[in-house]
């Protein structure tokens, strides 16, 4: 690469960074939802957190940064939607009057199309979701990350720069907790505050006899939070209605009454208290 090409490359990178900054300045709070491993319900938590915030009267954007497993369209029941483009910008999908979403899943030719990309292509897609999507003015942006501590969470943290914090989703068993500790330490390396740990699938209460069974153990997420010195946001019980809600594209926070909804309501309050309390201290 000669000197002229290098200067052009640097100029392009600067313009891209400025475009992300311009877009993200319109977003008051940015929150990453991550997990150290898959299968812990991270996307379900991210979607319902975004939906609950929007139901409370806030303007919310939900960005699906899981390039290889974009499940947000399915969970929100908007798989058939396609974003429109105007003035060089994509419009996110309007889920409700106060909730917008963007996912690579909206851009695939069909639901079964795999994404076979290396790191640079994934980072470019995430950058475009941040800068080339017309998010408008938002109170919160919730970013659903893929499991682990690889390209996507690294790209989001580096591109947004001033992330308010990360929520770590885990299940109570030791293996999931081991990976959650890695996610907490990853956030520390990137200087992203840890909003807290959510213990998902924490105990199953039989709807017939009322007996509680700790299928994946119990309390591990709370112990991990205490050991690592980060907040514990709460635990969400295991409930078949959560699975049915996700499969039907209806967020479980819309249910009229359930222990899961009540537990999650407290978690949402804890998240807001952390994020908005952090803002007051500035």
N, C-alpha and C positions, 0 to 999 in steps of 0.2 A: 504494500500500500504506500503510494507516494505521499508527499506532504499535503498536496491539494486534496486528495481523497480523505486523508486523516482529518483535515480541518472540516470538510463537509460532513464527515461522520460525527464529529464532536458537535457541530452546529445542529445536526438533526437530533442528536440525543438531548441537547439543551432545549430545543423547541418542544420535544415530546414531554420532557419534565415540566416545562412551563404550562403545557396544555393540561396535564394532570393537576397541577397546582391550581390553575384557574377554575377547573371543574370542582375540585374538592373544597375550595374556599366557600362554596355555597352549601356545604354540608356541615352542620354544627357538630355532630358526634359520629365517629367512625368506630365500629366494634367488629372485631374478628371472632368468629366461632370456630374452634378447632378441636382436634382430638389427636392423641398419640397413635391411635389405631382405628381401624374401621369397625363398623357394626355396633357402635355405641349409641346411635340415635342422634348424632350431631346435626344432620340436616333437618331432622324433625324439630329439634330444639331451635335452630336458626330460623326456620320458617314460622314457627309459632311465636317466637320472640318478636319477629318483625310484625306479624299479624296483631299480636297483643298491643304493641306500641301504637300501631295505626288505629286500633279500636279505641284507644284512650284519647284520640284526637290529635296525634302527632303525624307529621309527614315523614314517611319512611321509604327508603330504598333497600331492596334486597338483591345483593349481587352474588350470583352463583359462580364462585371461582374454582369449583371442582370440574375441571375441563374434561376429565375422562369419565366421570360419573355424575353428570348433571341431573340431579333428581328434583330440584326445585320446581320445574314445570309440572311434574307428576303430583307432588305433594300439595301444590296449590290448585290443581285441577285446570291448568291452562296449557296443556301440552300442544294444543292445536293452534295456539296464537303465534303470530309472526310480527316482528317489530317493523315499523315503518321508518323510512329515511327521509329527512328534510334538511336542506341547507348543510349537507355534509355530516349530519349527526343522526344517530339512531334514536328512536323514541323507545324507552322501556315499556314493557307491557303493564298496563294499568290493571291491577288486581282488584283494588277497591279505590274509591276516590282519594284515599290517603296512602295507598301502598303501591309502589312500582317495583317491578322485578326485571332482571336481565340475566340470561343464561345462554351458554353456547347451545343448549338444547333447543332453543327457539330457532337456531340457524341451520340445524342439520336437515338433510334431505328427507330423512325418516327417523323414527324413534330408535331403530336398531343400528344406525350408522355409528361405527366406532371412531374415536378420535385417536389417530396414530401420529402423535407429535412429540418432538423433542423439546427440551427446556426453553430454548429461545422463542419458539413459536407459541408456547404456552404463555410466556412472559409478555409477548406482544399482544396476545388476545386479552390478557388481563389489563394491560395498559390501555387498550382501546375501550374496554368496558368502563374504565375510570375517566377517560378523557373524551372519547368520541360518542358517548351516550349522553343524551340530554336529560340528566337527572333533575335539573332545576334546583330550587331551594328545598333542602331537607333538614329535618330535625335529627334524624338518625339514618346512617347507612349500616346495615348488617351484612357482613361478608361471610358467606358460607365457604369454608376452606376444605380441601380434601384431607383425608387422614395423613398424619405424619408431619415431618418437618422439612419438606423438600422445596422444590422450585416455587410452587404457588404461594405458600405463606411467606416465603422470603421475598417474592416479588411484590406482594401486597404491602408488606411492612416497609420495603424500600421505596416503593412508588408513592404511597400515601404520606409517609414520613411522620405525620402527627396523629397516629392511631390512638384513640382514647384508651383502648385496652383489649385484651383477649379473654374470651370465656373458654374454659377447658371443659369438655364434656367427657365423662367417664362412666363406667359401670363398676360395681363394687368389687369384682374379683381381682386378685393380685396381678394378673397379667395386664389387664387394662390399666390398673393403677401405675404399674411400672412405666408404661408408655406415656401416661398422663404426666408423670414427673418429668419426662423428657420434654414434653410440650411446654411445661412451666419453665424449665431451664432454657429452652429455645427462646421463649419470650424475653427472658432476662438478658440473654446475649444480644438480642436486637433492641433492648431497652424499651420494650412494649409492656406497659403495666398489665398485670394479671388481674382482671376484674374478679375472677373467682372460679371455683370448680363446681360443676353440677354433677351430682350423682344420679344417673339415669337408670331405669329398670331396677329400682331399689325396693324390693319386696313386692310380692303379689298377694292381694287380699281376695280370697275366694268370694265371688258374688252370692254364693248360696249359703255357706256356713259362716262366712266372716272371718275365717282363720287366715292369719298372715303366714306366708311361706317365703323365706329368703332364698329364692332360686339362685341368684348370683351373689350370695352373701349379703352383708348389710353394713353400712357405715364406713366403708373403705375410702370413699371420696372425702368424707369429713376428716378422717384421720390423715389422709394425704395432704389436705389443705392445711391442717394444723402443723404437720411436720415441715411443710415447705413455707409456712408463714404467709399464706395467701388466704383471702376470704373464702368461706364456704357459702355458696349461694342457695343451696337447698337440694333436696332429693325428690325425684319424680318416680312414683310407683309404677310397677309394671301393670299394664292394663290392655286387654285385647282391643278396647275401643280406640286406642291410639293407632293400632295397626289398621283397623277398619277406616279410621279417619284419613290416614295417609294414603291408603289405596283408593279411597273415593275422592281424594282431592279436596277434603274439607278439614281445615285446621282444627285440632281438638279444643283449642281455646274458644271455639264458637259453641261448644256444648253448653247446654243450659246448666247442668250441675254434674260434677264428678270430682273425685279426690285428686285426679291428675290436674284438672283445671285449677283447683284451689291451690295445689302445690306450686304449679307453674306461675300462678298469679303472684305468689310471694317472691318467687325468683325474679320475675320482671321488676317488682318493686325494689329488690336488692340491687339489680343491675342499674336501674335509674338512680338510686341513691349514691352508688359508687361514681358513676359517670358524671352526674350533675353536681355531686359534692366536690368532685375533683375540679370542675369548672369554677366553682365558687372560691376555691383556695388559690386560684391563679392571681 
